[in-house]
C-alpha cells in the first residue's frame, strides 16, 4: 500500500484513474520523498495526475509516451508543466462527470441497445474481440491497459459491435478500481455518427449495473459530454489538462 501522506495529497480528487492506482489495481505513484512526500504524481496509462507542491524533477520522471495527458489539482503546476514540456504541451479542457450510482434508467438503456440495426452484432468482449482490438490504432485503448486476454477476463468486462465479422465499435474499461471501472468507448472512423458508441455505452452500463460495478465516465471533449448526458450522466465541471504529443 502507498504512503498515507502521499495518498492524502490526492484527497477530494474524484478521479477513477487515481483511485485505480492508489488502490493498487493499475498504474504507478511517484513521489519526491518516500517517507514525507510533498509532491506526487499518479501515472496510469496515458494519464498523469500531479498533486502537492510542484516538482520539476518529478515531471521529468514521467515515462515519455507518444501521447500523454497531464492534469494537476492546483494551478501552481501549470507554469512548470509548460516549462518542462515546452511546445509539446497543449493546454486544453477535459470534463469531469458526476459519479451518481442511482441515476440510470435501465429500461431506457435497454431500448437504446435494442435499437441496433440488424446488420450489426453486439457481443461480450471475448478473446477474439480482444485480439481484434489490439490490431488497430483506433481500438487499441479498449484493451491496452491489460497484459493479455486472461488478465482482461479476470478483471474486466466489455462489449463490442461487429459488422460482417469486423470490429467497428466497443466499450471497455480503460482502468479498474474497487467496485468500478473507467469507461473507454471507441468507434472505427468510417462507422462514426451512426449511434454505435451510444449503443456500446448503454450496453456496458447495463452490464456494470448487473455486476454491481460503477461505470465511471470522464469526457475528453463536449461530444463525449453530450454522449454521457444522453446515457444519464450529469456534467460536474471542466478541468485543465495538458496534451503532450511526442510522436511528431
Secondary structure as UniProt FT lines:
FT   HELIX           4..8
FT   TURN            9..12
FT   HELIX           16..22
FT   TURN            23..24
FT   STRAND          28..31
FT   STRAND          39..44
FT   TURN            45..46
FT   STRAND          47..52
FT   HELIX           56..61
FT   STRAND          67..72
FT   HELIX           76..85
FT   HELIX           86..88
FT   STRAND          89..97
FT   TURN            101..102
FT   HELIX           106..114
FT   TURN            118..119
FT   STRAND          120..124
FT   HELIX           127..135
FT   TURN            137..139
FT   HELIX           140..142
FT   TURN            143..145
FT   HELIX           149..155
FT   STRAND          159..163
FT   TURN            164..165
FT   STRAND          166..177
FT   TURN            178..179
FT   STRAND          180..187
FT   HELIX           189..191
FT   TURN            192..193
FT   HELIX           196..210
FT   TURN            211..212
FT   STRAND          214..216
FT   STRAND          218..219
FT   HELIX           222..230
FT   TURN            231..232
FT   STRAND          235..245
//
